Amino acid sequence: MSAASATPDRPADADAGRRASAAIAALQHTLVQRPDDAHVHHQLGNALLQAGDRAGALAALQRCCALAPQSAAAWLDLGRCQLGHGDTEDARLAFERAVALAPDDARAGVLLADALIFLGQPEAAARRLREVLARHPGSGPAWWGLVNIKTLRVAPAEAAELERLQCSSDGEGSGIDGIAMGFALGKVLEDAARYEDAWRTLIEANARMRRRLPWDAADFVARIDHMLVAFSAPFARAEPSSLGAEVIFIVSLPRAGSTLAEQILAAHPDIEGASELSDLGAVIQEESQRQRRSFPDWVSDATPSDWTRMGRRYLERTERWRMTRPRCTDKMPNNWLYLGAALAMLPGAHALDCRRDPVETGWSCFKQLFSSGAVFSYDLADIATYWKAYERTLSHWSRLFPKRIFRQDYEALLAQPEIRIRALLDFCGLPFDAACLRFHEATRSVRTASAAQVRQPLRHDTALAARYGALLDPLRQALGAASAGDKHE
């Protein structure tokens, strides 16, 4: 989500929204005086993007690029906006323009590779990343981008060079290049079955990232408690009861199978896979500004007309995703925090709760260097806290909204794919379509870390936690799972 929207660590803040609105108003006023000032259009575009207004940001950044076509920075930010807006092919073209204007800018090359991965072109992405590394051998994001194409393996010579570079950067490893190379090396070592070395490398990389992004677990749990109390008292619902029937929310922890669930649904001719949308958080932010109170303080006072207005606003914001197909998904993982609000404002909507073995989920999060958010993921104890909060919150939503949340278990899907896919489609009120069994053949932009993986058939070799043995017992114990020793008794 954008910085101005609700996040896992901070609910929608009415004051922050008003400050963002004031900044945007000042920039718009300046443009009245200087309508052809590319720099002001650039600032406005970035401000609107931060506020969650992607459509407005897109228009401002497009105008900036028209006024200053030789600005690599403008094309770079336009591409970022287009990528977030779901216009992946347009983003690719913008990033290519930025690379052509500034070939030494490693950021542009890495973002271009991201767009290519999302478009299903991992080999082309790998070529671009290797071009970046030829110019900037110490670019941590380029190394991580290359390794994070999870369906490809780096060459032995590249693995050796990465290990040499990462070891030589220990003194400056707190910088993002050193951190990213640490995460990349952890994946390379795991691929080589050097599990103890991978463990030590990832422990250090996560510790460095954690120092950059501290997370207050106690404050987070307190906010969850506050929200669940707010949704325990009687609260209204939108009307009519069918409002939002065209939307399927997909929630999960990161790395728990939500992208796979969306890919299966998006293979159905009636479903558009919209990926991770910021619109729910933006609608809640708007209501917090209107109520002059932060979410969830206004929940108990919201009337049926309030919820209906919010629901219609969400449908209006997401309408573009239902232009060619009648229904769409919204798989912003953090929406689990606001699922109660989503189902109150859209009483006809369906929701999927995607689960994977908690140890596998937690370890997969710990190995992933996220582009944003997921601040909890750089400490094993924090991961356990977050997982328990998710489990508790989804249980609460399921009690409040019985029969409206479907639990999609990753391991059950692997064991019985057709049975589970049929059950999923039936829950969503969709007729069975065999294309959903061939989800990996679906041609669409997939804008998550699992973009390459979901373009392959189901794999049964992705569960790796057991190979670390007792090294992962601290995570198992924090989650309340059996230790490695217990499992072998």
C-alpha positions in Angstrom: 0.0 0.0 0.0 1.0 3.6 -0.4 2.5 5.4 2.6 -0.6 7.5 3.1 -2.9 4.4 3.2 -3.4 2.0 6.0 -0.5 -0.4 6.6 0.0 -3.4 8.8 1.8 -1.3 11.4 -0.3 1.8 11.3 -4.0 2.2 10.7 -5.4 4.8 8.3 -4.4 8.1 9.9 -6.8 11.0 9.3 -4.1 13.6 10.2 -1.6 12.1 7.7 -4.3 12.2 5.0 -5.0 15.8 5.6 -1.3 16.7 5.5 -0.9 14.8 2.2 -4.0 16.6 0.8 -2.6 20.0 1.8 0.7 19.3 0.0 -1.1 18.1 -3.2 -3.3 21.3 -3.1 -0.2 23.5 -2.9 1.3 21.8 -5.9 -1.9 22.1 -7.9 -2.1 25.8 -7.0 1.5 26.2 -8.3 0.5 24.6 -11.6 -2.2 27.2 -12.1 0.7 29.7 -12.2 3.1 27.5 -14.1 1.1 24.9 -16.0 4.1 23.8 -18.1 6.6 23.3 -15.3 7.7 19.7 -15.7 9.4 19.6 -12.2 6.1 20.6 -10.5 4.2 18.0 -12.5 6.8 15.5 -11.4 6.4 16.4 -7.7 2.7 16.3 -8.0 2.7 12.9 -9.6 4.9 11.5 -6.8 2.7 13.2 -4.1 -0.5 11.7 -5.6 1.1 8.3 -5.8 2.1 8.5 -2.1 -1.6 9.5 -1.4 -2.9 6.4 -3.2 -4.3 8.3 -6.2 -2.6 6.3 -8.9 -4.9 7.6 -11.7 -4.0 11.2 -10.8 -0.4 10.4 -10.4 -0.3 8.7 -13.8 -1.7 11.8 -15.5 0.7 14.1 -13.8 3.8 11.9 -14.6 2.7 11.5 -18.2 2.4 15.2 -18.5 5.9 15.6 -17.0 7.4 13.2 -19.5 5.7 15.0 -22.3 7.2 18.3 -21.1 10.6 16.8 -20.3 11.1 13.8 -22.6 14.9 13.7 -21.8 14.4 13.2 -18.1 15.3 9.7 -17.2 14.0 10.3 -13.6 10.6 11.2 -14.9 10.4 8.1 -17.1 11.5 6.0 -14.2 8.8 7.4 -11.9 6.2 7.1 -14.6 7.2 3.4 -15.0 6.9 2.8 -11.3 3.4 4.4 -11.3 2.3 2.3 -14.3 3.6 -0.8 -12.7 1.6 -0.2 -9.6 -1.4 0.7 -11.8 -1.2 -2.7 -13.5 -0.1 -1.3 -16.8 3.0 -3.6 -16.9 3.7 -3.3 -20.7 3.5 0.5 -20.5 5.9 0.3 -17.5 8.3 -1.8 -19.5 8.4 0.8 -22.3 8.9 3.6 -19.7 11.8 1.8 -18.1 13.4 1.1 -21.4 13.3 4.8 -22.1 14.9 5.5 -18.8 17.6 2.9 -19.4 18.3 4.4 -22.9 18.6 7.9 -21.4 20.7 6.8 -18.4 22.4 3.5 -19.1 24.5 3.7 -16.0 21.5 4.0 -13.7 21.3 0.6 -12.1 17.8 1.3 -10.7 16.3 1.7 -14.1 17.9 -1.6 -15.3 16.6 -3.5 -12.2 13.1 -2.1 -12.6 13.0 -3.0 -16.3 13.9 -6.5 -15.3 11.1 -6.5 -12.7 8.6 -5.6 -15.5 9.9 -8.3 -17.7 9.6 -10.9 -15.0 6.0 -9.8 -14.3 5.3 -10.2 -18.1 6.5 -13.7 -18.0 9.9 -13.1 -19.6 12.4 -14.4 -17.0 15.2 -15.0 -19.4 15.0 -11.5 -20.8 15.0 -10.2 -17.2 18.1 -12.2 -16.4 19.9 -10.7 -19.4 19.0 -7.2 -18.3 20.2 -7.8 -14.7 23.5 -9.3 -16.0 23.9 -6.1 -18.1 23.5 -4.1 -14.9 26.0 -6.3 -13.0 28.5 -5.9 -15.9 28.5 -2.2 -15.2 27.9 -2.3 -11.5 29.3 -5.6 -10.0 28.4 -4.5 -6.5 24.7 -3.8 -7.2 23.0 -5.7 -4.5 19.5 -5.1 -5.9 20.7 -6.5 -9.3 22.1 -9.6 -7.6 18.9 -10.1 -5.6 16.8 -9.6 -8.7 18.7 -12.2 -10.6 18.6 -14.8 -7.7 14.9 -14.0 -7.0 13.9 -15.3 -10.5 13.1 -18.5 -8.6 12.8 -20.6 -11.7 16.4 -19.9 -12.8 19.7 -20.7 -11.2 22.8 -18.5 -11.4 25.9 -20.0 -13.1 28.6 -21.5 -10.8 31.0 -18.6 -11.7 28.3 -16.1 -10.8 27.7 -17.8 -7.5 31.4 -17.8 -6.7 31.6 -14.1 -7.6 28.6 -13.2 -5.5 30.1 -15.1 -2.5 33.4 -13.2 -3.0 31.7 -9.8 -3.3 29.4 -10.4 -0.3 32.3 -11.6 1.9 34.4 -8.6 0.9 31.6 -6.2 1.7 31.2 -7.2 5.4 32.6 -3.9 6.6 29.9 -2.0 4.8 27.2 -4.6 4.8 24.7 -2.4 6.6 24.1 -0.6 3.2 21.4 -1.9 0.9 23.9 -3.4 -1.6 25.5 -5.5 1.1 22.2 -6.5 2.6 20.7 -7.5 -0.8 23.8 -9.5 -1.7 23.4 -11.3 1.7 19.9 -12.3 0.8 21.0 -13.3 -2.7 23.9 -15.4 -1.4 21.6 -17.1 1.1 19.4 -18.3 -1.7 22.4 -19.4 -3.8 23.8 -21.4 -0.8 20.5 -23.0 -0.2 20.3 -24.0 -3.9 23.7 -25.6 -3.4 22.5 -27.5 -0.4 24.9 -25.6 1.9 22.2 -25.2 4.5 24.3 -24.2 7.5 26.1 -21.6 5.4 22.8 -20.3 4.1 21.4 -20.1 7.6 24.4 -18.0 8.9 24.2 -15.7 5.9 20.5 -15.1 6.1 20.7 -14.6 9.9 23.2 -11.8 9.3 21.4 -10.2 6.3 18.1 -10.1 8.3 19.8 -8.6 11.3 21.2 -5.8 9.2 17.8 -5.2 7.6 16.1 -5.3 10.9 18.4 -2.5 12.2 17.2 -0.4 9.2 13.5 -1.2 9.7 12.7 -1.7 13.3 9.2 -3.2 14.1 7.3 -2.9 17.4 5.6 -6.2 17.8 3.9 -5.2 21.1 2.4 -2.1 19.4 1.2 -4.2 16.4 -0.5 -6.7 18.7 -2.2 -3.9 20.6 -3.5 -2.4 17.3 -4.9 -5.8 16.4 -6.6 -6.1 19.7 -8.1 -2.6 19.3 -9.4 -3.5 15.8 -10.9 -6.8 16.9 -12.7 -5.0 19.8 -14.1 -2.5 17.4 -15.4 -5.3 15.3 -16.8 -7.2 18.2 -19.5 -4.6 19.1 -22.6 -4.5 16.9 -21.8 -2.7 13.6 -23.8 -2.0 10.5 -23.5 -3.6 7.0 -23.9 -2.1 3.5 -27.1 -2.7 1.5 -28.1 -4.4 -0.7 -26.7 -7.8 0.4 -25.5 -8.5 -3.2 -23.2 -5.4 -3.3 -19.7 -6.4 -4.3 -20.5 -9.9 -5.6 -18.1 -9.2 -8.5 -15.1 -9.1 -6.1 -13.0 -11.8 -4.6 -10.5 -10.8 -1.9 -7.5 -13.0 -1.4 -5.6 -12.6 1.8 -2.6 -14.3 3.3 0.8 -13.9 4.9 3.5 -13.3 2.3 4.8 -16.4 0.6 1.8 -18.5 1.6 0.3 -19.2 -1.8 -1.9 -16.2 -2.5 -0.4 -15.5 -6.0 -1.0 -19.2 -6.9 -4.6 -18.9 -5.8 -5.1 -15.8 -7.9 -3.4 -17.4 -10.9 -5.8 -20.3 -10.7 -8.8 -18.0 -10.5 -7.4 -15.7 -13.3 -7.3 -18.7 -15.6 -11.1 -18.8 -15.4 -12.8 -16.8 -18.3 -15.0 -14.9 -15.8 -12.1 -13.6 -13.6 -9.6 -10.9 -14.0 -6.6 -11.2 -11.8 -6.0 -7.6 -10.6 -3.1 -8.5 -8.2 -2.2 -6.3 -5.2 -4.6 -3.3 -5.2 -4.2 -0.4 -2.9 -7.9 0.6 -3.2 -9.3 -0.9 0.0 -6.8 0.9 2.1 -7.4 4.1 0.1 -11.2 3.9 0.7 -10.6 3.4 4.4 -8.3 6.3 4.4 -10.9 8.5 2.7 -13.5 7.5 5.3 -11.1 8.3 8.2 -10.6 11.8 6.8 -14.3 12.2 6.4 -15.0 11.0 9.9 -11.9 12.9 11.3 -11.0 9.7 13.2 -8.5 7.0 12.5 -9.6 3.5 11.6 -11.1 1.6 13.4 -12.4 4.2 15.9 -15.3 5.1 13.6 -16.4 1.5 12.9 -19.1 1.2 15.5 -20.7 4.6 14.5 -20.7 3.9 10.7 -24.3 3.6 9.3 -25.5 1.2 6.6 -25.4 4.2 4.2 -21.7 4.9 5.2 -20.8 1.3 4.5 -22.8 1.3 1.2 -21.0 4.5 0.1 -17.6 3.0 0.9 -18.5 -0.2 -1.0 -19.6 1.8 -4.1 -16.5 3.9 -3.9 -14.4 0.7 -3.8 -16.2 -0.7 -6.9 -15.8 2.7 -8.6 -12.1 2.7 -8.0 -11.6 -0.9 -9.2 -14.0 -0.8 -12.1 -11.2 -0.8 -14.7 -10.4 -4.4 -13.7 -13.9 -5.6 -14.7 -14.0 -4.0 -18.2 -13.5 -7.3 -20.1 -14.4 -9.9 -17.5 -17.3 -9.6 -15.0 -15.4 -10.3 -11.8 -11.9 -9.5 -10.4 -9.6 -10.5 -7.6 -7.9 -8.2 -5.1 -4.9 -10.0 -3.5 -3.3 -7.2 -1.5 -1.9 -9.5 1.3 -2.3 -6.8 4.0 -6.0 -6.6 3.4 -6.4 -9.3 6.0 -6.3 -6.5 8.6 -9.3 -4.8 6.9 -11.2 -7.8 5.8 -14.0 -7.1 8.3 -14.4 -3.6 6.8 -14.2 -5.0 3.2 -17.0 -7.6 3.9 -19.1 -5.0 5.7 -18.9 -2.5 2.8 -19.3 -5.3 0.1 -21.7 -7.9 1.6 -21.7 -9.8 -1.7 -18.0 -10.3 -1.9 -16.1 -13.5 -1.4 -12.8 -13.9 0.4 -10.0 -16.5 0.3 -7.8 -17.2 3.3 -4.6 -18.7 1.9 -2.6 -20.8 4.3 0.7 -22.7 4.0 2.5 -24.7 6.7 3.5 -22.0 9.2 7.2 -23.0 9.5 7.5 -23.1 5.7 5.7 -19.7 5.4 7.9 -18.2 8.1 11.1 -19.4 6.8 10.2 -18.4 3.2 9.4 -14.9 4.5 12.8 -14.8 6.3 14.6 -15.6 3.1 12.8 -12.9 1.1 14.1 -9.3 0.7 10.8 -7.5 0.2 10.6 -4.4 -2.0 8.4 -2.7 0.6 6.3 -3.6 3.6 6.6 -6.9 5.5 8.7 -5.1 8.1 8.0 -8.0 10.5 9.8 -10.5 8.3 13.4 -9.8 9.4 13.2 -11.4 12.8 12.0 -15.0 13.5 10.2 -14.0 16.7 8.4 -11.2 14.9 7.4 -13.6 12.1 5.8 -15.8 14.7 4.0 -12.9 16.3 2.7 -11.8 12.9 1.5 -15.3 12.0 -0.3 -15.7 15.3 -2.0 -12.3 14.8 -3.1 -13.4 11.3 -4.5 -16.7 12.6 -6.4 -15.0 15.4 -7.8 -12.2 13.2 -8.9 -14.6 10.4 -10.7 -16.7 13.0 -12.5 -13.6 14.2 -13.5 -12.6 10.6 -14.7 -16.1 10.0 -17.0 -16.0 13.0 -18.4 -12.6 12.0 -18.9 -13.6 8.4 -19.6 -17.3 8.3 -19.7 -18.9 4.9 -18.0 -15.9 3.2 -14.4 -16.9 3.8 -12.9 -20.0 2.1 -9.7 -21.4 3.5 -7.2 -22.4 0.7 -4.5 -24.8 2.1 -1.4 -25.0 -0.1 -0.5 -28.5 1.0 -4.1 -29.8 0.3 -3.9 -28.2 -3.1 -0.7 -30.0 -3.9 -2.2 -33.3 -2.7 -5.5 -33.0 -4.5 -5.4 -30.2 -7.1 -8.6 -30.9 -9.0 -10.7 -31.5 -5.9 -9.4 -28.3 -4.2 -9.8 -26.2 -7.4 -13.3 -27.4 -7.9 -14.2 -26.6 -4.3 -12.6 -23.1 -4.7 -14.6 -22.4 -7.9 -17.8 -23.7 -6.3 -17.3 -21.4 -3.3 -16.9 -18.4 -5.6 -20.1 -19.4 -7.5 -18.2 -20.2 -10.7 -18.7 -23.1 -13.0 -15.8 -25.5 -13.3 -13.4 -24.7 -16.1 -10.5 -27.0 -17.0 -8.3 -24.0 -17.7 -8.0 -23.5 -14.0 -6.1 -26.8 -13.8 -3.7 -25.4 -16.4 -3.2 -22.1 -14.5 0.4 -21.9 -15.5 -0.6 -21.4 -19.1 -2.6 -18.2 -18.2 -1.1 -15.2 -20.0 -1.3 -12.2 -17.7 0.9 -9.8 -15.8 1.8 -11.2 -12.4 3.3 -8.5 -10.2 4.6 -10.4 -7.1 7.7 -12.2 -6.0 6.1 -15.5 -7.2 5.7 -14.2 -10.8 7.9 -16.9 -12.3 6.8 -19.7 -10.1 3.1 -19.5 -10.9 3.9 -19.9 -14.6 5.0 -23.5 -13.8 2.9 -26.5 -12.9 2.5 -27.3 -9.3 5.8 -28.4 -7.7 6.3 -30.7 -4.8 9.9 -29.8 -4.0 9.5 -26.3 -2.5 9.2 -27.3 1.2 12.8 -26.8 2.4 12.5 -26.0 6.1 13.1 -29.7 7.2 16.5 -29.6 5.5 17.7 -27.0 8.1 17.0 -29.5 10.9 17.3 -28.1 14.4 18.6 -24.7 13.1 14.9 -23.8 12.6 13.8 -24.9 16.0 13.7 -21.3 17.4 11.1 -20.5 14.7 9.2 -23.8 15.3 9.1 -23.1 19.0 7.9 -19.5 18.5 5.1 -20.8 16.3 4.2 -23.6 18.6 5.2 -26.2 16.0 7.0 -29.5 16.7 10.8 -29.2 16.8 13.0 -31.1 14.3 13.9 -33.6 17.1 10.2 -34.2 18.0 9.5 -35.0 14.3 12.1 -37.7 14.2 11.1 -39.4 17.4 
